[in-house]
Amino acid sequence: MWDVPADHADAFLAAQPWLRGLDHVAFSGKIQAAKPEPAAFHHAVTSLRVAAADFLFVDDREENVRAARVLGMNGHVFTTLDETAPVIDLWLSGSPASATT
């Protein structure tokens, strides 16, 4: 989920070709909801058709991570790549409960 206005979303997508390899990309302006609004997180859950508990939500803003957790997602506040990479590795290894901070 990116907080990008609807009129900028297509240009952002065109400028970031790596995004086309993702299963789903959500821009706040297109889905009419922005983090930390619950609707933004509900959009992710319903679009990907998975349980909230199956997500590891990573963001650099504590309030966004806190909002994701309220809805049942696992969350991690990003500070540095060196600190976040092991959290993601742990999550991908199948230990999501211990990957959240």
N, C-alpha and C positions, 0 to 999 in steps of 0.2 A: 504494500500500500504506500503510495506516495501522495503527499499533499501538494497536488498540482491542479491549478484551475483548469476547467474544461477547455478553454480556448488555447491552452498551452500543451495539453496532453498529447495531441498528435505529433507536434513538433518535438516534444521530449522523447516520445517513442521512436521517432525517426532518427534522432540524434544518438540514441542508445541501442544499437542493433542487437546487443546481447540480451535485451529484454524479450525479444521475439522467441527465444528458446525456453522461456518460462511457461508453465501451464496456465497461469492466469496473472494478469497485471491489472491493478486497480488504482485509478487516479481519483482523488477526492472530488474533483470537479465533475467527473463523469458519473460517480455513484451517489453524488449529493450527500456525502457524509465525510467528515474528517476525524482523524484521531484527536482526542481520545473519546469521541462520541461512540457509544455502543453500536450504533448502526454500521459504522465502518468495520468493526470486527465481525459483526453478524454477516456482513457482505462476504467477507473472506470465508467464513465457515460454510455458508450456504453455497457459495460459488464453487468451492472445492469439494463439497459434499463429504466433509470429514468432521469428526467431533472436535470441539474446541480444545480438548485435552491433547489432541494430536499435533498441536501447533507449538513451536518454539518461536515466540515473538521477540525480536531483538530491535531495540530502538535506543537512541541516545537521550531520550526524555523520560524521566522517571514516571511522570503522570500518564504517559501512553502505555508504559509497561504495566503500571498499576491497573489501568482500565482493562487491559487484556486479561490480566489475572482475575479480575472480578468476574469476567465472563467465562472463566474456566481454562484459559490458555496458560501455558507455561511462559514465563517471561524472563528476559535478561536485559539489563541496562548496559548498553555498549559504552565503553570508555576508550579502550584501545584494541587494535587488532590482536596484539599479543595476548591480551587478557580474554578476549572473546573467542578466539579460535579454539582453545581447549574446551570451552563450554559447548560449542557447536559439535566438536568431535565427540564429546561425551554423549550429547543428545543423539547424534547419528549412530552411536554404538548401541543404542537401545536403553540408555539409562536416563530418561528424561527427568525423573524426579530429582536426581542429583545434579542435573545440568542447569537448574533454574537458580538465579541469584537475584 
